[in-house]
Amino acid sequence: MPDQSFASSAFTRTILSHAQQSGLCPDQLLERAGISQSWLDEQGLHIPAHLVEKLWGECERQGAGATFGCDLVNGMATTCLQGLNILLDSAATLRDSLACFTGYLPRVTNYVIAELEEAGGQARLHLRGTDLPPHFFGLDAATLSLVRNIARRLGRAPGEVFVDVCLTPQQAAGEWLRSVGINVQEGPHLCLTLPLACLDEPLLGANPFLHQSMLRTWQTTVAQTTRSDSLDMARHWLTSGDQPIERIAERLGYRQPSNFIRAFRKQFGITPKQFRLSL
């Protein structure tokens, strides 16, 4: 089963659980999306991204309301997401927390990339699709999860934290965001904007011992299970686009492009540049 662009089986189970609570038939959704139940029964398995997107679409076709993704936020408690939330909650500052989020989101899904931009006295958290435009249900769930959790970690109301939130045209999260005092814009991808000073605020749940323990766990897991997967993803990006090699290295978590080039050559016998030229 290909998994170059994926969402975790844990996250896929969360979608199905919420669909069942919404009165939809999980077995029918799986069959129409082309996802095998056996894939979901295996911990840590990757579900191809195009099938997860098809699953979102089947939920919509079978009658899920426009706020299906907004409501999903209450059920996002899979093993993987719980572990990630503990890591994010226990960080010393919001900057540290968001660094973990952008760094380890690819363990949950790698077809949505999170990037933190700092400019003009503001911090902008961008979520962009890599190859597929993410379904608005998933973007709504991500929007409300991020807004609620960031505000909770700072111990402030969402309207006091965020300058504005930019949503894609189909998203339904705008009604809730406006109700808590957040200005809503429309744009090509999801973007959350907050004052730059917020990044260095201490978090209410900061716990250095717990954070370091969780960080070691995530670092070890990532090192053991995703090295070859990430290099396969690099090969996919080298094939499908014209991103600079330095940018691909950065997206895969390599601090130095030379380390990425060395790992790629060890895995495939040629450098990323040679691979791209061979196409």
Backbone bond lengths (Angstrom), bond angles and torsions (degrees), N, CA, C in turn:
res aa  C-N    CA-C-N  psi(-1)  N-CA   C-N-CA  omega(-1)  CA-C   N-CA-C  phi
1 M - - - 1.469 - - 1.531 109.24 -
2 P 1.334 119.94 123.10 1.469 121.13 -178.76 1.514 111.41 -69.35
3 D 1.334 116.03 143.51 1.462 118.17 179.80 1.520 111.21 -142.43
4 Q 1.326 116.88 32.01 1.453 118.18 179.88 1.521 110.97 -62.00
5 S 1.311 117.45 -42.26 1.459 122.18 177.04 1.520 106.64 -120.69
6 F 1.323 117.76 117.57 1.455 119.81 -165.16 1.526 113.69 -144.69
7 A 1.317 114.39 166.58 1.466 123.68 161.37 1.520 106.06 -123.90
8 S 1.303 117.71 150.37 1.455 120.58 -177.11 1.525 110.50 -68.46
9 S 1.327 115.63 152.77 1.466 120.00 177.15 1.527 110.02 -62.90
10 A 1.345 117.14 -30.83 1.468 120.22 179.41 1.525 110.48 -63.86
11 F 1.320 117.04 -43.11 1.454 120.25 179.59 1.529 110.44 -68.09
12 T 1.333 116.49 -37.41 1.465 120.62 178.68 1.530 110.39 -63.96
13 R 1.328 117.07 -38.81 1.476 120.25 176.41 1.523 110.63 -62.72
14 T 1.321 117.11 -35.78 1.462 120.60 178.59 1.526 110.85 -63.52
15 I 1.321 116.90 -41.94 1.466 120.89 177.57 1.526 109.86 -59.29
16 L 1.338 116.07 -46.97 1.469 120.07 -177.98 1.519 112.18 -65.17
17 S 1.329 116.03 -40.13 1.464 119.38 178.76 1.522 111.07 -61.26
18 H 1.313 116.00 -42.50 1.459 120.15 178.89 1.529 110.47 -67.87
19 A 1.324 116.85 -37.61 1.468 120.47 178.07 1.528 110.43 -61.84
20 Q 1.335 116.07 -41.84 1.473 119.73 179.23 1.522 110.94 -64.26
21 Q 1.334 116.85 -41.63 1.465 120.54 177.23 1.528 111.68 -64.09
22 S 1.327 116.03 -24.25 1.465 121.10 179.70 1.521 112.44 -88.85
23 G 1.360 116.91 4.63 1.452 120.87 177.06 1.506 115.42 91.30
24 L 1.335 117.90 8.92 1.458 121.31 178.08 1.521 110.00 -92.31
25 C 1.323 116.34 158.72 1.470 121.95 -177.95 1.528 110.18 -93.53
26 P 1.337 118.30 110.55 1.468 120.57 -177.74 1.522 113.62 -59.46
27 D 1.339 117.50 -41.71 1.465 119.94 -178.50 1.526 111.19 -61.98
28 Q 1.309 115.43 -41.24 1.457 119.43 179.31 1.530 111.43 -66.69
29 L 1.337 115.60 -39.58 1.467 119.97 178.16 1.527 110.84 -62.54
30 L 1.327 116.29 -44.64 1.466 120.35 179.85 1.519 111.15 -61.89
31 E 1.331 116.22 -44.71 1.459 119.92 -178.27 1.524 111.11 -62.17
32 R 1.317 116.53 -44.89 1.458 120.11 -177.67 1.526 112.01 -71.28
33 A 1.324 116.63 -28.71 1.465 119.84 178.81 1.519 112.16 -83.90
34 G 1.348 117.32 -13.45 1.458 120.29 -179.70 1.515 113.64 79.09
35 I 1.346 116.27 28.24 1.466 121.74 -179.89 1.528 108.85 -107.30
36 S 1.315 116.70 128.83 1.463 121.44 179.68 1.527 110.48 -82.73
37 Q 1.335 115.91 137.91 1.466 120.27 177.75 1.525 111.06 -60.14
38 S 1.322 116.48 -32.17 1.470 119.99 -179.10 1.522 111.81 -63.71
39 W 1.341 117.02 -29.18 1.459 119.64 177.10 1.526 110.85 -64.92
40 L 1.331 115.67 -37.17 1.465 120.17 -177.18 1.519 112.01 -74.84
41 D 1.319 116.02 -23.33 1.461 119.76 -178.34 1.522 112.23 -77.64
42 E 1.323 116.88 -13.49 1.463 121.12 -177.77 1.520 110.38 -98.05
43 Q 1.327 116.86 120.02 1.455 121.61 -179.04 1.524 110.54 -65.84
44 G 1.337 115.52 138.23 1.448 120.20 173.81 1.512 114.77 80.87
45 L 1.343 117.24 3.57 1.458 119.10 -179.80 1.525 110.50 -77.84
46 H 1.308 116.29 149.48 1.463 122.15 177.93 1.516 109.82 -98.22
47 I 1.332 116.70 133.00 1.456 122.37 174.95 1.527 107.54 -101.29
48 P 1.330 118.81 125.44 1.474 120.54 -178.74 1.522 111.53 -51.78
49 A 1.315 115.50 137.92 1.465 121.48 -173.33 1.521 112.53 -59.67
50 H 1.339 116.94 -39.06 1.466 117.79 -176.82 1.523 111.48 -66.42
51 L 1.339 117.45 -26.67 1.463 120.17 176.83 1.527 111.11 -76.86
52 V 1.337 116.38 -35.08 1.470 119.64 176.27 1.525 109.61 -65.64
53 E 1.330 116.54 -41.61 1.463 119.71 176.46 1.522 111.29 -63.27
54 K 1.333 116.33 -36.45 1.464 120.47 176.75 1.531 110.31 -65.94
55 L 1.342 116.18 -36.11 1.461 120.34 177.53 1.528 110.80 -63.74
56 W 1.331 117.19 -44.35 1.472 120.01 175.20 1.525 109.97 -56.60
57 G 1.331 115.89 -45.42 1.458 119.96 -178.37 1.516 112.48 -63.15
58 E 1.343 117.09 -37.85 1.464 120.27 178.28 1.525 110.92 -67.07
59 C 1.330 117.11 -36.71 1.469 120.27 175.32 1.528 110.05 -58.85
60 E 1.331 115.22 -43.62 1.460 119.76 179.84 1.528 111.12 -65.75
61 R 1.346 116.24 -42.93 1.460 119.58 -178.12 1.522 112.56 -67.92
62 Q 1.324 116.72 -29.01 1.459 119.63 -178.37 1.526 113.05 -89.17
63 G 1.321 117.25 10.20 1.452 119.49 169.56 1.509 116.97 110.05
64 A 1.335 118.56 6.98 1.470 119.36 176.18 1.525 108.95 -62.58
65 G 1.332 115.99 133.74 1.457 120.73 -178.22 1.513 112.97 -70.59
66 A 1.316 115.58 170.42 1.466 120.90 -177.29 1.518 112.48 -60.83
67 T 1.347 117.04 -27.29 1.472 120.40 -177.87 1.526 112.53 -93.96
68 F 1.330 117.71 14.66 1.471 121.97 -179.38 1.528 110.97 -52.82
69 G 1.332 117.22 -46.25 1.457 120.61 -179.92 1.516 112.94 -68.10
70 C 1.347 116.46 -36.56 1.468 120.16 178.05 1.522 110.59 -63.24
71 D 1.335 116.20 -40.59 1.460 120.74 -179.37 1.518 112.16 -72.32
72 L 1.323 116.73 -25.35 1.463 121.05 -178.41 1.519 111.85 -62.60
73 V 1.321 117.11 -25.12 1.464 120.91 -176.75 1.520 111.60 -56.45
74 N 1.333 117.51 -30.64 1.461 120.72 -179.17 1.520 112.89 -73.66
75 G 1.325 117.54 -15.76 1.455 120.20 -178.54 1.511 114.09 -108.06
76 M 1.325 118.24 7.66 1.459 120.35 -177.03 1.526 110.22 -80.86
77 A 1.332 115.71 79.39 1.466 120.84 -176.75 1.518 110.60 -136.90
78 T 1.321 116.88 40.22 1.454 119.95 176.12 1.522 109.48 -71.11
79 T 1.336 115.32 164.99 1.465 119.71 179.83 1.523 111.12 -56.20
80 C 1.323 116.22 -45.12 1.467 120.49 -177.87 1.521 110.90 -63.97
81 L 1.341 116.95 -46.52 1.454 119.68 -177.01 1.519 111.66 -70.32
82 Q 1.328 117.40 -34.33 1.462 119.38 176.81 1.523 110.56 -62.19
83 G 1.325 115.76 -44.73 1.459 119.05 179.34 1.515 111.70 -62.62
84 L 1.332 116.29 -39.39 1.457 119.85 178.89 1.522 110.60 -66.73
85 N 1.324 117.67 -40.99 1.463 120.40 179.62 1.527 112.18 -64.36
86 I 1.331 117.02 -37.23 1.469 119.86 176.80 1.526 109.78 -62.85
87 L 1.322 115.97 -42.61 1.466 120.61 177.95 1.522 110.53 -60.78
88 L 1.330 117.30 -44.27 1.463 121.33 -177.72 1.524 111.29 -71.27
89 D 1.326 117.47 -39.21 1.470 121.42 -178.55 1.526 112.15 -65.50
90 S 1.327 117.48 -35.74 1.463 121.10 -171.79 1.527 113.70 -87.68
91 A 1.329 118.11 -1.92 1.468 121.13 179.28 1.518 111.00 -64.96
92 A 1.325 116.27 157.61 1.467 120.15 -176.09 1.525 111.80 -72.03
93 T 1.323 117.57 -42.48 1.468 121.99 -177.25 1.526 109.42 -131.85
94 L 1.324 115.52 166.55 1.457 120.11 177.14 1.525 110.57 -63.10
95 R 1.321 117.32 -34.12 1.474 120.62 177.79 1.528 110.05 -60.26
96 D 1.328 116.58 -47.08 1.467 120.47 178.72 1.527 110.85 -62.41
97 S 1.334 115.71 -40.33 1.451 120.43 -178.65 1.524 111.21 -63.83
98 L 1.331 116.57 -46.09 1.459 119.97 -178.66 1.531 111.55 -70.18
99 A 1.323 116.83 -29.50 1.465 119.60 175.40 1.526 110.18 -63.28
100 C 1.326 116.41 -39.71 1.469 120.46 176.63 1.527 110.58 -67.23
101 F 1.334 115.92 -39.12 1.467 119.51 -179.39 1.527 110.78 -63.16
102 T 1.327 117.26 -50.46 1.463 119.90 -178.65 1.531 111.24 -66.78
103 G 1.328 116.37 -30.97 1.459 120.04 -178.19 1.517 113.93 -76.93
104 Y 1.340 116.65 -35.03 1.460 119.60 -173.22 1.524 114.60 -109.69
105 L 1.330 118.45 -1.40 1.462 119.84 173.70 1.529 111.88 -54.59
106 P 1.345 119.93 -36.36 1.469 119.15 178.53 1.524 114.50 -60.47
107 R 1.330 119.22 -12.91 1.460 120.78 173.97 1.524 110.75 -75.51
108 V 1.333 116.83 -24.24 1.468 121.72 178.31 1.522 109.87 -92.83
109 T 1.321 116.33 -46.51 1.459 122.44 174.61 1.519 108.88 -156.91
110 N 1.321 116.19 141.98 1.465 119.22 179.61 1.530 112.05 -113.29
111 Y 1.337 117.12 8.52 1.462 116.66 175.75 1.523 111.74 -99.47
112 V 1.330 115.91 6.31 1.461 122.54 168.81 1.523 107.01 -126.78
113 I 1.312 117.15 121.44 1.459 122.62 -176.97 1.529 109.69 -105.98
114 A 1.321 116.83 130.63 1.466 122.44 177.35 1.523 109.09 -103.38
115 E 1.322 115.96 132.71 1.466 121.47 179.28 1.523 109.42 -136.30
116 L 1.329 116.69 137.09 1.459 122.18 178.20 1.521 108.98 -104.48
117 E 1.328 115.44 123.39 1.468 122.00 -179.82 1.532 109.06 -113.86
118 E 1.328 116.72 134.66 1.460 122.03 178.03 1.519 108.81 -119.05
119 A 1.340 116.46 117.32 1.468 119.99 -178.81 1.517 109.62 -163.64
120 G 1.334 115.60 142.83 1.461 120.78 173.97 1.510 114.93 59.98
121 G 1.325 116.57 34.09 1.467 119.79 178.71 1.514 113.92 76.62
122 Q 1.336 117.34 10.43 1.457 121.08 -179.74 1.529 110.54 -129.68
123 A 1.319 115.05 153.62 1.459 121.88 173.94 1.523 107.46 -113.68
124 R 1.323 116.38 129.97 1.461 120.92 -179.08 1.528 109.42 -121.18
125 L 1.316 115.22 123.64 1.456 121.35 177.31 1.530 107.55 -99.82
126 H 1.332 116.39 108.76 1.462 122.45 -177.70 1.525 109.61 -96.43
127 L 1.324 116.89 138.28 1.458 122.38 169.91 1.529 107.64 -122.75
128 R 1.332 115.54 115.55 1.456 121.36 -177.11 1.524 109.90 -124.28
129 G 1.331 116.09 146.22 1.449 120.49 172.28 1.520 109.84 -76.12
130 T 1.316 117.65 148.50 1.463 121.25 178.92 1.526 109.99 -82.95
131 D 1.319 116.14 -68.25 1.462 120.28 -179.85 1.531 111.01 -107.95
132 L 1.335 115.92 -38.45 1.465 120.78 -177.66 1.521 109.78 -101.81
133 P 1.332 118.56 139.97 1.473 119.33 170.92 1.525 108.65 -73.97
134 P 1.327 119.46 117.64 1.468 121.12 -176.04 1.529 111.85 -60.86
135 H 1.317 115.94 141.92 1.463 121.76 178.08 1.525 109.27 -62.24
136 F 1.335 116.55 145.50 1.460 119.18 -175.24 1.524 112.40 -66.57
137 F 1.348 118.56 -22.78 1.461 119.46 174.85 1.529 110.10 -60.03
138 G 1.348 116.09 -48.44 1.457 120.22 -179.96 1.515 112.49 -64.80
139 L 1.334 116.70 -37.64 1.465 120.26 178.90 1.528 111.14 -67.16
140 D 1.339 117.27 -37.48 1.464 119.80 177.19 1.519 111.12 -63.72
141 A 1.339 116.53 -43.56 1.469 120.07 178.17 1.523 110.65 -61.27
142 A 1.338 116.40 -42.45 1.464 120.27 179.29 1.522 111.13 -65.94
143 T 1.336 117.20 -41.09 1.467 121.34 -178.32 1.518 111.38 -59.41
144 L 1.334 115.95 -54.26 1.467 118.90 -175.64 1.523 111.61 -69.38
145 S 1.335 117.79 -34.10 1.466 120.18 176.61 1.519 110.82 -61.68
146 L 1.324 116.34 -47.34 1.457 120.20 -178.70 1.519 111.86 -65.48
147 V 1.331 116.75 -46.65 1.467 119.97 -178.27 1.524 110.71 -61.97
148 R 1.312 117.42 -48.59 1.466 120.88 -178.91 1.523 111.67 -63.31
149 N 1.332 117.01 -46.10 1.461 120.40 -174.88 1.518 112.52 -70.48
150 I 1.331 117.61 -39.87 1.469 119.67 178.72 1.527 109.99 -64.87
151 A 1.345 117.03 -44.22 1.463 119.87 178.38 1.525 110.66 -62.96
152 R 1.333 116.27 -40.98 1.473 120.13 -179.91 1.524 110.82 -64.39
153 R 1.308 117.30 -41.50 1.469 119.91 -179.09 1.526 111.92 -64.14
154 L 1.338 116.11 -31.54 1.466 120.06 179.19 1.531 111.81 -88.12
155 G 1.328 117.42 -11.33 1.463 120.80 179.85 1.512 113.39 72.28
156 R 1.340 116.31 30.69 1.458 120.80 -178.91 1.516 110.00 -131.73
157 A 1.330 116.26 162.07 1.459 121.14 177.38 1.527 109.56 -70.22
158 P 1.342 118.10 146.34 1.467 120.17 -179.22 1.525 113.66 -53.81
159 G 1.329 116.91 -39.55 1.455 120.27 -179.27 1.516 113.57 -65.60
160 E 1.339 117.25 -20.11 1.464 121.92 178.57 1.521 111.93 -87.82
161 V 1.331 116.13 -13.73 1.463 120.64 -174.89 1.522 112.11 -99.91
162 F 1.336 116.95 -43.81 1.458 120.53 -170.09 1.524 112.11 -98.46
163 V 1.326 115.02 135.34 1.461 121.24 174.50 1.523 109.21 -73.63
164 D 1.326 116.01 -49.38 1.461 121.39 174.75 1.519 109.29 -164.54
165 V 1.318 115.40 168.75 1.458 122.36 176.16 1.522 107.55 -131.31
166 C 1.308 116.76 128.49 1.459 122.45 178.68 1.526 108.63 -98.77
167 L 1.338 116.73 122.70 1.455 122.82 -178.42 1.527 110.55 -111.44
168 T 1.319 116.27 156.74 1.463 120.64 172.01 1.528 108.37 -76.75
169 P 1.340 118.02 159.34 1.467 120.95 -170.53 1.525 116.07 -55.37
170 Q 1.341 119.39 -37.23 1.461 121.01 -175.01 1.521 114.41 -82.77
171 Q 1.318 117.59 -13.67 1.465 119.77 -173.20 1.526 112.50 -61.63
172 A 1.344 114.19 147.62 1.461 120.73 -178.30 1.520 112.57 -108.17
173 A 1.342 117.36 5.11 1.463 120.65 -175.68 1.523 113.07 -74.93
174 G 1.331 117.19 -11.93 1.464 120.27 -175.16 1.517 113.63 -59.59
175 E 1.333 117.70 -38.18 1.466 120.69 -177.70 1.528 110.75 -60.71
176 W 1.345 117.10 -45.67 1.460 119.77 179.87 1.526 110.64 -67.52
177 L 1.322 117.41 -41.71 1.461 120.66 -178.78 1.530 111.17 -60.59
178 R 1.320 116.51 -44.09 1.470 119.63 178.81 1.523 111.14 -65.43
179 S 1.331 116.14 -33.54 1.468 119.42 -178.22 1.523 112.37 -66.93
180 V 1.341 117.49 -21.48 1.471 120.32 178.45 1.522 111.09 -105.63
181 G 1.328 116.78 15.29 1.460 120.42 172.14 1.507 116.43 86.97
182 I 1.334 117.84 22.22 1.462 120.98 -179.96 1.519 109.63 -103.52
183 N 1.325 116.12 131.03 1.455 121.57 176.86 1.526 109.39 -71.34
184 V 1.332 116.95 134.97 1.466 121.90 -176.57 1.523 110.21 -114.50
185 Q 1.331 115.54 130.50 1.456 122.80 176.12 1.525 108.99 -115.83
186 E 1.328 116.77 170.64 1.463 120.86 175.98 1.512 109.14 -120.57
187 G 1.335 116.66 138.68 1.453 120.41 -178.67 1.513 111.82 -159.11
188 P 1.327 117.46 -175.71 1.474 121.19 -175.73 1.520 114.27 -76.41
189 H 1.345 117.78 -18.79 1.457 120.15 179.22 1.519 109.31 -150.55
190 L 1.319 116.02 165.51 1.463 121.64 -179.43 1.524 110.59 -70.04
191 C 1.334 116.93 132.06 1.466 121.54 179.27 1.523 109.32 -147.55
192 L 1.325 116.78 126.32 1.460 122.87 177.95 1.523 108.80 -107.83
193 T 1.330 117.04 127.21 1.465 121.53 -177.39 1.522 109.96 -115.39
194 L 1.327 116.43 132.02 1.462 122.36 176.98 1.522 109.17 -142.01
195 P 1.338 118.29 160.80 1.464 119.71 179.57 1.525 111.44 -59.91
196 L 1.310 116.22 141.20 1.454 120.98 -177.84 1.525 111.94 -58.82
197 A 1.331 116.51 -33.73 1.467 120.43 -178.39 1.521 112.54 -61.77
198 C 1.330 117.33 -24.67 1.467 120.74 -179.72 1.526 112.13 -62.28
199 L 1.336 116.41 -28.13 1.462 119.55 -175.20 1.522 112.26 -61.76
200 D 1.315 116.94 -30.93 1.460 119.72 -176.48 1.529 113.30 -99.41
201 E 1.329 116.55 10.76 1.471 120.05 175.29 1.526 109.49 -75.61
202 P 1.350 117.15 139.90 1.474 119.61 176.88 1.525 110.40 -70.24
203 L 1.315 116.15 148.59 1.456 121.27 179.47 1.526 110.55 -91.69
204 L 1.327 115.84 146.74 1.465 120.48 -177.87 1.528 112.04 -62.63
205 G 1.328 116.24 -34.44 1.465 119.53 -176.51 1.516 113.80 -96.73
206 A 1.331 117.17 18.15 1.468 120.06 -177.92 1.525 111.11 -55.42
207 N 1.328 115.81 130.03 1.462 121.72 -179.36 1.532 107.27 -148.67
208 P 1.335 117.08 93.84 1.470 120.14 -173.58 1.521 113.79 -55.44
209 F 1.331 117.23 -42.05 1.470 119.86 -177.65 1.527 110.38 -65.32
210 L 1.338 116.80 -48.02 1.460 120.75 -179.90 1.530 110.71 -63.63
211 H 1.334 116.03 -41.85 1.461 119.60 -177.73 1.525 110.99 -63.45
212 Q 1.321 117.35 -45.30 1.460 119.94 -179.91 1.524 111.26 -65.11
213 S 1.325 116.49 -36.82 1.461 120.42 177.66 1.520 110.91 -64.21
214 M 1.347 116.75 -46.78 1.456 120.71 178.89 1.525 111.08 -66.15
215 L 1.330 115.83 -37.31 1.465 120.14 -179.25 1.521 110.24 -63.79
216 R 1.331 117.12 -42.60 1.471 120.07 178.07 1.521 110.73 -61.60
217 T 1.341 116.05 -39.52 1.460 120.43 179.52 1.521 111.19 -62.63
218 W 1.334 116.09 -47.21 1.462 119.92 -179.25 1.521 110.96 -67.08
219 Q 1.327 117.93 -40.22 1.451 120.48 -179.44 1.527 111.15 -64.61
220 T 1.335 116.18 -42.00 1.458 120.51 179.34 1.516 110.95 -65.09
221 T 1.334 116.34 -45.00 1.462 120.97 -179.38 1.515 110.96 -62.59
222 V 1.327 115.25 -44.77 1.458 119.25 -179.48 1.521 110.85 -63.22
223 A 1.323 116.02 -43.12 1.462 119.26 -178.17 1.522 111.66 -63.55
224 Q 1.341 116.19 -36.90 1.454 120.21 -175.19 1.519 113.23 -80.49
225 T 1.339 117.74 -34.76 1.464 119.67 -168.37 1.513 115.16 -110.80
226 T 1.334 118.81 -15.76 1.459 118.01 -172.61 1.520 115.02 -115.72
227 R 1.342 117.83 -1.40 1.457 118.05 -176.04 1.534 111.05 -61.65
228 S 1.339 116.65 -51.01 1.465 118.45 -179.08 1.518 110.91 -69.58
229 D 1.358 117.36 -35.70 1.463 120.23 177.74 1.524 110.74 -61.19
230 S 1.336 116.93 -42.84 1.457 119.89 -177.44 1.523 110.92 -66.89
231 L 1.328 116.75 -35.22 1.464 119.48 178.33 1.529 110.71 -70.78
232 D 1.333 117.23 -33.76 1.465 119.76 172.94 1.520 110.26 -64.24
233 M 1.340 116.41 -38.66 1.457 120.40 177.89 1.526 109.69 -65.48
234 A 1.334 116.95 -38.26 1.461 120.76 177.87 1.521 109.91 -61.03
235 R 1.309 116.45 -42.56 1.464 120.30 179.18 1.532 110.73 -62.49
236 H 1.330 115.34 -38.65 1.469 120.37 177.86 1.529 110.44 -63.11
237 W 1.355 117.32 -45.54 1.464 121.06 -179.24 1.532 111.16 -66.93
238 L 1.336 116.80 -36.65 1.456 119.99 177.54 1.526 111.14 -64.55
239 T 1.326 115.49 -30.17 1.460 120.99 -178.85 1.521 111.91 -79.93
240 S 1.343 116.28 -40.32 1.464 120.31 -167.03 1.525 114.73 -96.20
241 G 1.312 118.73 -3.34 1.463 118.71 -177.24 1.510 112.46 -155.44
242 D 1.333 115.08 -172.11 1.465 119.74 -178.37 1.530 110.88 -120.33
243 Q 1.347 116.25 30.08 1.464 119.06 178.01 1.527 109.84 -61.42
244 P 1.328 117.83 140.47 1.463 119.81 174.45 1.532 110.22 -60.17
245 I 1.306 115.84 146.35 1.467 120.47 -179.47 1.525 110.80 -59.75
246 E 1.342 117.00 -35.92 1.464 120.32 178.19 1.529 111.15 -61.91
247 R 1.347 116.23 -37.14 1.457 120.59 179.85 1.531 111.20 -69.16
248 I 1.320 116.92 -40.15 1.464 120.93 177.27 1.522 110.02 -62.83
249 A 1.319 116.56 -42.87 1.468 120.54 178.49 1.526 110.58 -59.58
250 E 1.339 115.92 -43.54 1.467 120.35 -179.80 1.522 111.00 -63.29
251 R 1.338 117.67 -43.23 1.460 121.42 -178.30 1.520 112.12 -65.03
252 L 1.327 116.64 -26.34 1.458 120.50 -179.86 1.524 112.49 -92.41
253 G 1.337 116.88 3.72 1.456 120.19 173.66 1.510 115.63 92.34
254 Y 1.321 118.03 10.57 1.469 120.43 177.47 1.523 109.22 -86.18
255 R 1.316 116.50 122.91 1.465 120.09 -179.69 1.524 111.26 -70.90
256 Q 1.325 116.58 -33.14 1.460 121.30 179.29 1.524 109.19 -118.70
257 P 1.339 118.18 127.43 1.468 120.03 177.69 1.525 112.68 -55.96
258 S 1.333 116.64 -31.39 1.471 119.52 -179.41 1.523 111.73 -62.88
259 N 1.346 116.93 -34.15 1.462 120.16 177.95 1.527 110.59 -67.34
260 F 1.335 115.05 -39.15 1.460 119.68 177.52 1.529 110.49 -64.53
261 I 1.314 116.70 -45.74 1.468 120.99 -178.99 1.528 110.16 -61.19
262 R 1.332 116.19 -40.72 1.468 120.86 -179.74 1.533 110.14 -64.27
263 A 1.338 116.26 -45.32 1.463 120.06 -179.49 1.527 111.54 -65.33
264 F 1.330 116.44 -39.55 1.462 120.89 179.82 1.533 110.27 -64.06
265 R 1.320 115.63 -44.19 1.471 119.53 -179.07 1.526 110.68 -65.70
266 K 1.335 116.91 -37.04 1.460 120.27 178.41 1.527 110.60 -65.38
267 Q 1.333 116.86 -37.25 1.459 121.52 -177.39 1.532 112.13 -76.27
268 F 1.362 116.89 -41.93 1.458 119.98 -170.45 1.529 115.03 -116.26
269 G 1.332 116.49 -6.53 1.455 119.24 176.00 1.513 115.25 86.34
270 I 1.332 118.55 -4.85 1.457 122.87 177.03 1.528 108.54 -139.22
271 T 1.317 117.36 163.66 1.463 120.90 178.57 1.531 109.65 -80.28
272 P 1.346 117.68 161.80 1.469 120.02 176.58 1.533 112.46 -56.23
273 K 1.342 117.13 -39.27 1.463 120.09 179.44 1.524 110.91 -63.95
274 Q 1.340 116.30 -44.31 1.451 119.83 178.53 1.528 111.10 -63.10
275 F 1.344 116.24 -38.91 1.466 120.32 178.02 1.514 110.60 -61.57
276 R 1.331 116.61 -45.42 1.474 120.57 -178.71 1.534 110.08 -65.19
277 L 1.318 118.00 -42.26 1.462 120.97 179.91 1.522 111.88 -65.70
278 S 1.338 116.25 -30.65 1.462 119.50 -178.92 1.525 112.21 -69.40
279 L 1.333 117.23 -15.90 1.459 120.39 -179.33 1.515 112.11 -76.05
